[in-house]
Amino acid sequence: MNEMSPPKTLRNWLAGPRVDALPSLTAMPAPLLSFEFFPPRTEALENQLWSCVKRLEPLAPRFVSVTYGAGGTTQARTHATVTRILRESSLTPAAHLTCVGATREEVDAVARDYWEAGVRHIVALRGDAPAGEGGYQPHPGGYAYAADLVAGLKRIADFEISVAAYPEVHPTASSPDEDLDNLKRKIDAGATRAITQYFFDAPTFLRFIDRAHAAGITVPIVPGILPVTNFAQVAKFSAMCGARVPDWMGTLFEGLDDDAETRRMVAAVVAAEQVRLLQANGVDEFHFYTLNRPDLTYAIAHILGARPHAASTKA
């Protein structure tokens, strides 16, 4: 090698691209946060969920949503969880409501019950058929699709309504344009916000909001963030829902099947880095799929600058 030629590593340092650091945490305000829980199936899981609620409550999220099982299988539990959150915490609950397995009259009755209980925010979804029943089929007397449900809810009361968006296209959509047209229909029917399916590459979301804006969609589109602790499980589910799992994520979790603590640390770093990159691109609101695991979500929120609000809990 020429004595005057620098070593390869030094040549890379000298000639490689200069990547600026992400903005410091003090340069960006803490983002607006919302959290998603799923309703408990047993008393023990109900205690776990309530611990999750109380752990995250001091962070004063904009709202917390409670999911609705396939085919409406957790309707009663969802309602009980939502109303308890409203009654016993300072949080603003949002109830998931789907089109599956019910007539319009039945869905309308649930919505009216929520309104009378003081719930003002609904996450309106088409929903999925229960396992083993094949693909989605509209109920003969029900709301056929989410846009129809949104319009129906608006006829009942002035709900705040969030709907789903799919940066990597809904698996049943015929094309990205058709999927975006469906989102536009939901917004035009009265939805005030879209929350995305989870994704792992920031450019995927940024390209999606560019396309949505070009299509005339101007409501907030909130990225859904899923901290990954069980890589194999997420990879399997992602294959069904159309979310791409990048190769680098598999590499990060390689060899950690029996090391839950390290998986949690990796999950926190990956999610925080994903959010901070989106923040650097102007995104200031995020929806976390907590899987009822509060400590991981709390840690990520702390990294992002969220701090407890002393007056956020009820006595």
C-alpha positions as a Markdown table, in Angstrom:
| # | Residue | x | y | z |
|---|---|---|---|---|
| 1 | Met | 0.0 | 0.0 | 0.0 |
| 2 | Asn | 1.2 | 3.5 | -0.8 |
| 3 | Glu | 2.7 | 5.0 | 2.4 |
| 4 | Met | 0.9 | 8.3 | 1.7 |
| 5 | Ser | -2.5 | 6.6 | 1.2 |
| 6 | Pro | -4.6 | 6.6 | 4.4 |
| 7 | Pro | -6.0 | 3.3 | 5.7 |
| 8 | Lys | -9.4 | 2.2 | 4.3 |
| 9 | Thr | -11.3 | 3.1 | 7.5 |
| 10 | Leu | -9.9 | 6.6 | 7.5 |
| 11 | Arg | -10.6 | 7.0 | 3.8 |
| 12 | Asn | -14.2 | 6.0 | 4.5 |
| 13 | Trp | -14.4 | 8.6 | 7.3 |
| 14 | Leu | -12.9 | 11.3 | 5.0 |
| 15 | Ala | -14.9 | 10.6 | 1.9 |
| 16 | Gly | -18.2 | 9.2 | 3.3 |
| 17 | Pro | -21.3 | 11.3 | 3.5 |
| 18 | Arg | -21.8 | 13.5 | 6.5 |
| 19 | Val | -25.0 | 12.7 | 8.3 |
| 20 | Asp | -26.2 | 15.4 | 10.7 |
| 21 | Ala | -27.4 | 14.1 | 14.1 |
| 22 | Leu | -31.1 | 14.1 | 14.8 |
| 23 | Pro | -32.2 | 17.3 | 16.5 |
| 24 | Ser | -31.5 | 17.3 | 20.2 |
| 25 | Leu | -34.4 | 16.6 | 22.5 |
| 26 | Thr | -34.2 | 20.2 | 23.8 |
| 27 | Ala | -34.7 | 21.4 | 20.3 |
| 28 | Met | -38.0 | 19.6 | 19.8 |
| 29 | Pro | -41.0 | 19.7 | 22.2 |
| 30 | Ala | -42.3 | 16.4 | 23.5 |
| 31 | Pro | -44.7 | 15.0 | 20.9 |
| 32 | Leu | -48.4 | 14.6 | 21.4 |
| 33 | Leu | -49.2 | 11.1 | 22.4 |
| 34 | Ser | -52.1 | 8.7 | 22.5 |
| 35 | Phe | -52.2 | 5.1 | 23.6 |
| 36 | Glu | -54.1 | 2.0 | 22.6 |
| 37 | Phe | -55.2 | -0.7 | 25.0 |
| 38 | Phe | -57.1 | -4.0 | 24.5 |
| 39 | Pro | -60.0 | -5.1 | 26.8 |
| 40 | Pro | -59.2 | -7.8 | 29.3 |
| 41 | Arg | -60.6 | -11.3 | 29.0 |
| 42 | Thr | -60.2 | -12.3 | 32.6 |
| 43 | Glu | -60.1 | -10.7 | 36.0 |
| 44 | Ala | -56.3 | -11.1 | 36.3 |
| 45 | Leu | -55.9 | -9.4 | 32.9 |
| 46 | Glu | -58.3 | -6.6 | 34.0 |
| 47 | Asn | -56.0 | -5.9 | 36.9 |
| 48 | Gln | -53.1 | -5.8 | 34.5 |
| 49 | Leu | -54.9 | -3.4 | 32.2 |
| 50 | Trp | -55.8 | -1.1 | 35.0 |
| 51 | Ser | -52.1 | -1.1 | 36.1 |
| 52 | Cys | -51.3 | -0.1 | 32.6 |
| 53 | Val | -53.8 | 2.7 | 32.6 |
| 54 | Lys | -52.6 | 4.1 | 35.9 |
| 55 | Arg | -48.9 | 3.9 | 34.8 |
| 56 | Leu | -49.5 | 5.9 | 31.6 |
| 57 | Glu | -52.1 | 8.3 | 33.0 |
| 58 | Pro | -49.6 | 10.8 | 34.4 |
| 59 | Leu | -48.2 | 11.4 | 30.9 |
| 60 | Ala | -51.5 | 13.1 | 30.0 |
| 61 | Pro | -52.0 | 11.6 | 26.5 |
| 62 | Arg | -54.5 | 13.3 | 24.2 |
| 63 | Phe | -56.7 | 10.2 | 24.4 |
| 64 | Val | -56.5 | 6.4 | 24.9 |
| 65 | Ser | -58.4 | 4.0 | 22.7 |
| 66 | Val | -59.8 | 0.6 | 23.6 |
| 67 | Thr | -60.0 | -2.0 | 20.9 |
| 68 | Tyr | -62.9 | -4.1 | 19.8 |
| 69 | Gly | -62.5 | -7.8 | 19.0 |
| 70 | Ala | -63.0 | -9.4 | 15.6 |
| 71 | Gly | -66.7 | -9.8 | 15.0 |
| 72 | Gly | -67.6 | -7.7 | 18.1 |
| 73 | Thr | -66.4 | -10.4 | 20.4 |
| 74 | Thr | -65.3 | -8.0 | 23.1 |
| 75 | Gln | -68.1 | -5.5 | 22.9 |
| 76 | Ala | -69.2 | -5.7 | 26.5 |
| 77 | Arg | -65.7 | -5.6 | 27.8 |
| 78 | Thr | -64.7 | -2.7 | 25.6 |
| 79 | His | -67.7 | -0.8 | 26.8 |
| 80 | Ala | -66.9 | -1.6 | 30.5 |
| 81 | Thr | -63.3 | -0.6 | 30.1 |
| 82 | Val | -64.1 | 2.6 | 28.3 |
| 83 | Thr | -66.6 | 3.8 | 30.8 |
| 84 | Arg | -64.3 | 2.8 | 33.7 |
| 85 | Ile | -61.5 | 4.9 | 32.2 |
| 86 | Leu | -63.9 | 7.8 | 31.9 |
| 87 | Arg | -65.2 | 7.4 | 35.4 |
| 88 | Glu | -62.1 | 6.6 | 37.4 |
| 89 | Ser | -59.2 | 8.4 | 35.6 |
| 90 | Ser | -58.4 | 11.7 | 34.1 |
| 91 | Leu | -57.9 | 10.2 | 30.6 |
| 92 | Thr | -60.1 | 10.8 | 27.6 |
| 93 | Pro | -61.2 | 7.4 | 26.2 |
| 94 | Ala | -61.9 | 6.6 | 22.6 |
| 95 | Ala | -64.0 | 3.5 | 22.0 |
| 96 | His | -63.4 | 1.3 | 18.9 |
| 97 | Leu | -66.6 | 0.5 | 17.0 |
| 98 | Thr | -66.9 | -1.8 | 14.0 |
| 99 | Cys | -69.4 | -2.8 | 11.3 |
| 100 | Val | -69.0 | -6.5 | 11.9 |
| 101 | Gly | -71.8 | -8.8 | 13.0 |
| 102 | Ala | -74.5 | -6.2 | 13.9 |
| 103 | Thr | -77.3 | -4.3 | 12.3 |
| 104 | Arg | -77.3 | -0.5 | 12.0 |
| 105 | Glu | -79.8 | -0.3 | 14.8 |
| 106 | Glu | -77.6 | -2.3 | 17.1 |
| 107 | Val | -74.5 | -0.3 | 16.3 |
| 108 | Asp | -76.4 | 2.9 | 16.7 |
| 109 | Ala | -77.6 | 1.8 | 20.1 |
| 110 | Val | -74.0 | 1.2 | 21.2 |
| 111 | Ala | -73.0 | 4.6 | 20.0 |
| 112 | Arg | -75.9 | 6.2 | 21.8 |
| 113 | Asp | -74.9 | 4.4 | 25.0 |
| 114 | Tyr | -71.4 | 5.8 | 24.7 |
| 115 | Trp | -72.7 | 9.3 | 24.1 |
| 116 | Glu | -75.0 | 9.1 | 27.1 |
| 117 | Ala | -72.1 | 7.8 | 29.3 |
| 118 | Gly | -70.0 | 10.8 | 28.3 |
| 119 | Val | -67.8 | 9.2 | 25.6 |
| 120 | Arg | -67.2 | 11.7 | 22.8 |
| 121 | His | -64.5 | 10.0 | 20.7 |
| 122 | Ile | -65.1 | 6.9 | 18.5 |
| 123 | Val | -62.5 | 5.0 | 16.5 |
| 124 | Ala | -64.7 | 3.8 | 13.6 |
| 125 | Leu | -63.5 | 0.7 | 11.7 |
| 126 | Arg | -64.8 | -1.7 | 9.2 |
| 127 | Gly | -63.5 | -4.6 | 11.3 |
| 128 | Asp | -62.5 | -8.1 | 10.5 |
| 129 | Ala | -64.6 | -11.3 | 10.5 |
| 130 | Pro | -63.9 | -13.8 | 13.3 |
| 131 | Ala | -61.3 | -16.4 | 12.6 |
| 132 | Gly | -62.5 | -19.3 | 10.5 |
| 133 | Glu | -65.3 | -17.3 | 8.8 |
| 134 | Gly | -63.3 | -16.4 | 5.7 |
| 135 | Gly | -63.1 | -12.8 | 4.4 |
| 136 | Tyr | -65.1 | -9.9 | 5.5 |
| 137 | Gln | -68.8 | -9.8 | 4.4 |
| 138 | Pro | -71.0 | -6.8 | 5.3 |
| 139 | His | -73.9 | -7.6 | 7.6 |
| 140 | Pro | -77.2 | -7.7 | 5.6 |
| 141 | Gly | -78.7 | -5.0 | 7.8 |
| 142 | Gly | -75.5 | -3.3 | 9.0 |
| 143 | Tyr | -73.1 | -0.6 | 8.0 |
| 144 | Ala | -71.2 | -2.0 | 5.0 |
| 145 | Tyr | -67.9 | -0.1 | 5.4 |
| 146 | Ala | -66.2 | 2.3 | 7.7 |
| 147 | Ala | -67.3 | 5.4 | 5.6 |
| 148 | Asp | -70.9 | 4.3 | 6.1 |
| 149 | Leu | -70.3 | 3.9 | 9.9 |
| 150 | Val | -68.7 | 7.3 | 10.1 |
| 151 | Ala | -71.7 | 8.9 | 8.4 |
| 152 | Gly | -74.1 | 7.0 | 10.7 |
| 153 | Leu | -72.2 | 8.1 | 13.9 |
| 154 | Lys | -72.3 | 11.7 | 12.7 |
| 155 | Arg | -76.1 | 11.4 | 12.3 |
| 156 | Ile | -76.4 | 10.3 | 16.0 |
| 157 | Ala | -74.2 | 12.9 | 17.6 |
| 158 | Asp | -71.2 | 15.2 | 17.1 |
| 159 | Phe | -68.6 | 12.5 | 17.9 |
| 160 | Glu | -64.9 | 13.1 | 17.3 |
| 161 | Ile | -64.1 | 10.2 | 14.9 |
| 162 | Ser | -60.8 | 8.6 | 14.2 |
| 163 | Val | -60.4 | 6.1 | 11.3 |
| 164 | Ala | -57.7 | 3.8 | 10.1 |
| 165 | Ala | -55.1 | 4.5 | 7.4 |
| 166 | Tyr | -52.6 | 2.1 | 5.8 |
| 167 | Pro | -49.2 | 3.5 | 4.7 |
| 168 | Glu | -48.4 | 0.1 | 3.0 |
| 169 | Val | -52.0 | -0.5 | 1.7 |
| 170 | His | -54.8 | -2.5 | 3.2 |
| 171 | Pro | -54.3 | -6.2 | 2.3 |
| 172 | Thr | -57.7 | -6.4 | 0.6 |
| 173 | Ala | -57.4 | -3.2 | -1.4 |
| 174 | Ser | -57.0 | -3.6 | -5.1 |
| 175 | Ser | -54.4 | -0.8 | -5.4 |
| 176 | Pro | -52.8 | 2.0 | -3.4 |
| 177 | Asp | -55.0 | 4.5 | -5.2 |
| 178 | Glu | -58.1 | 2.6 | -4.3 |
| 179 | Asp | -57.0 | 2.4 | -0.7 |
| 180 | Leu | -56.4 | 6.1 | -0.6 |
| 181 | Asp | -59.8 | 6.8 | -2.2 |
| 182 | Asn | -61.4 | 4.8 | 0.6 |
| 183 | Leu | -59.6 | 6.9 | 3.2 |
| 184 | Lys | -60.8 | 10.0 | 1.5 |
| 185 | Arg | -64.4 | 8.7 | 1.7 |
| 186 | Lys | -64.0 | 8.2 | 5.4 |
| 187 | Ile | -62.7 | 11.7 | 5.9 |
| 188 | Asp | -65.4 | 13.2 | 3.7 |
| 189 | Ala | -68.1 | 11.3 | 5.8 |
| 190 | Gly | -67.0 | 13.2 | 8.9 |
| 191 | Ala | -63.8 | 11.6 | 10.4 |
| 192 | Thr | -61.5 | 14.1 | 12.1 |
| 193 | Arg | -58.3 | 12.1 | 12.3 |
| 194 | Ala | -56.7 | 9.0 | 10.7 |
| 195 | Ile | -54.4 | 6.7 | 12.7 |
| 196 | Thr | -52.2 | 4.4 | 10.7 |
| 197 | Gln | -51.4 | 0.8 | 10.8 |
| 198 | Tyr | -48.0 | 0.3 | 12.3 |
| 199 | Phe | -44.9 | 0.5 | 10.1 |
| 200 | Phe | -41.2 | 0.4 | 10.7 |
| 201 | Asp | -39.5 | 2.6 | 8.0 |
| 202 | Ala | -40.1 | 6.4 | 8.4 |
| 203 | Pro | -39.9 | 7.0 | 4.6 |
| 204 | Thr | -42.9 | 4.7 | 4.2 |
| 205 | Phe | -45.1 | 7.1 | 6.3 |
| 206 | Leu | -43.6 | 10.3 | 4.8 |
| 207 | Arg | -44.4 | 9.1 | 1.2 |
| 208 | Phe | -47.9 | 8.2 | 2.3 |
| 209 | Ile | -48.7 | 11.6 | 3.8 |
| 210 | Asp | -47.4 | 13.2 | 0.6 |
| 211 | Arg | -49.8 | 11.1 | -1.4 |
| 212 | Ala | -52.7 | 11.8 | 1.0 |
| 213 | His | -52.1 | 15.5 | 0.8 |
| 214 | Ala | -52.1 | 15.4 | -3.0 |
| 215 | Ala | -55.4 | 13.6 | -2.8 |
| 216 | Gly | -57.0 | 16.4 | -0.8 |
| 217 | Ile | -56.8 | 14.8 | 2.7 |
| 218 | Thr | -56.0 | 17.6 | 5.2 |
| 219 | Val | -57.0 | 16.0 | 8.6 |
| 220 | Pro | -54.2 | 14.9 | 10.9 |
| 221 | Ile | -52.7 | 11.5 | 9.9 |
| 222 | Val | -51.2 | 10.1 | 13.1 |
| 223 | Pro | -48.5 | 7.4 | 12.8 |
| 224 | Gly | -49.2 | 4.2 | 14.7 |
| 225 | Ile | -46.1 | 3.0 | 16.5 |
| 226 | Leu | -45.6 | -0.6 | 17.6 |
| 227 | Pro | -42.7 | -1.4 | 20.0 |
| 228 | Val | -41.6 | -4.9 | 19.1 |
| 229 | Thr | -40.6 | -7.3 | 21.8 |
| 230 | Asn | -41.6 | -10.5 | 20.2 |
| 231 | Phe | -40.1 | -10.4 | 16.7 |
| 232 | Ala | -41.4 | -13.8 | 15.5 |
| 233 | Gln | -45.0 | -12.9 | 16.5 |
| 234 | Val | -44.8 | -9.5 | 14.9 |
| 235 | Ala | -43.4 | -11.0 | 11.7 |
| 236 | Lys | -46.2 | -13.5 | 11.5 |
| 237 | Phe | -48.9 | -10.9 | 12.1 |
| 238 | Ser | -47.3 | -8.4 | 9.7 |
| 239 | Ala | -47.5 | -11.0 | 6.9 |
| 240 | Met | -51.2 | -11.1 | 7.3 |
| 241 | Cys | -51.9 | -7.4 | 7.6 |
| 242 | Gly | -49.5 | -6.1 | 4.9 |
| 243 | Ala | -47.0 | -4.4 | 7.1 |
| 244 | Arg | -43.4 | -4.9 | 5.9 |
| 245 | Val | -40.8 | -6.0 | 8.4 |
| 246 | Pro | -37.4 | -4.8 | 7.3 |
| 247 | Asp | -34.4 | -7.2 | 7.3 |
| 248 | Trp | -32.5 | -5.0 | 9.7 |
| 249 | Met | -35.1 | -5.6 | 12.4 |
| 250 | Gly | -34.6 | -9.3 | 12.2 |
| 251 | Thr | -30.9 | -8.8 | 12.6 |
| 252 | Leu | -31.4 | -6.7 | 15.7 |
| 253 | Phe | -33.5 | -9.4 | 17.4 |
| 254 | Glu | -31.3 | -12.3 | 16.3 |
| 255 | Gly | -30.2 | -14.5 | 19.2 |
| 256 | Leu | -32.6 | -12.9 | 21.7 |
| 257 | Asp | -35.4 | -15.5 | 21.8 |
| 258 | Asp | -34.6 | -16.4 | 25.4 |
| 259 | Asp | -33.5 | -12.9 | 26.5 |
| 260 | Ala | -36.7 | -10.9 | 27.2 |
| 261 | Glu | -34.9 | -8.0 | 29.0 |
| 262 | Thr | -32.6 | -7.3 | 26.1 |
| 263 | Arg | -35.5 | -7.5 | 23.7 |
| 264 | Arg | -37.3 | -4.8 | 25.7 |
| 265 | Met | -34.2 | -2.6 | 25.5 |
| 266 | Val | -33.8 | -3.1 | 21.8 |
| 267 | Ala | -37.5 | -2.4 | 21.3 |
| 268 | Ala | -37.3 | 0.9 | 23.2 |
| 269 | Val | -34.3 | 2.1 | 21.1 |
| 270 | Val | -35.9 | 1.1 | 17.8 |
| 271 | Ala | -39.2 | 2.8 | 18.5 |
| 272 | Ala | -37.6 | 6.0 | 20.0 |
| 273 | Glu | -35.3 | 6.3 | 17.0 |
| 274 | Gln | -38.3 | 5.8 | 14.6 |
| 275 | Val | -40.3 | 8.5 | 16.3 |
| 276 | Arg | -37.4 | 11.0 | 16.5 |
| 277 | Leu | -36.7 | 10.6 | 12.8 |
| 278 | Leu | -40.3 | 11.4 | 12.1 |
| 279 | Gln | -40.2 | 14.3 | 14.5 |
| 280 | Ala | -37.2 | 15.7 | 12.5 |
| 281 | Asn | -39.5 | 15.6 | 9.5 |
| 282 | Gly | -42.1 | 17.7 | 11.2 |
| 283 | Val | -44.4 | 14.9 | 12.6 |
| 284 | Asp | -45.5 | 15.9 | 16.1 |
| 285 | Glu | -48.2 | 13.3 | 17.2 |
| 286 | Phe | -47.9 | 9.6 | 17.7 |
| 287 | His | -50.3 | 6.7 | 18.6 |
| 288 | Phe | -48.6 | 3.9 | 20.5 |
| 289 | Tyr | -50.0 | 0.3 | 20.4 |
| 290 | Thr | -49.1 | -0.6 | 24.0 |
| 291 | Leu | -50.2 | -4.3 | 24.0 |
| 292 | Asn | -51.1 | -3.5 | 27.6 |
| 293 | Arg | -47.4 | -3.3 | 28.4 |
| 294 | Pro | -47.0 | 0.0 | 30.1 |
| 295 | Asp | -43.3 | 0.1 | 31.2 |
| 296 | Leu | -41.9 | -0.2 | 27.7 |
| 297 | Thr | -44.3 | 2.5 | 26.4 |
| 298 | Tyr | -43.5 | 4.7 | 29.4 |
| 299 | Ala | -39.8 | 4.4 | 28.8 |
| 300 | Ile | -40.1 | 5.3 | 25.1 |
| 301 | Ala | -42.3 | 8.3 | 26.0 |
| 302 | His | -39.7 | 9.4 | 28.5 |
| 303 | Ile | -36.9 | 9.3 | 25.9 |
| 304 | Leu | -39.0 | 11.5 | 23.7 |
| 305 | Gly | -39.3 | 14.1 | 26.4 |
| 306 | Ala | -42.8 | 13.3 | 27.9 |
| 307 | Arg | -42.9 | 13.9 | 31.6 |
| 308 | Pro | -45.6 | 13.2 | 34.3 |
| 309 | His | -48.2 | 15.9 | 34.8 |
| 310 | Ala | -48.7 | 16.2 | 38.6 |
| 311 | Ala | -52.4 | 17.0 | 38.2 |
| 312 | Ser | -53.3 | 14.3 | 35.7 |
| 313 | Thr | -54.8 | 11.7 | 38.1 |
| 314 | Lys | -58.0 | 11.5 | 40.0 |
| 315 | Ala | -58.0 | 10.8 | 43.7 |
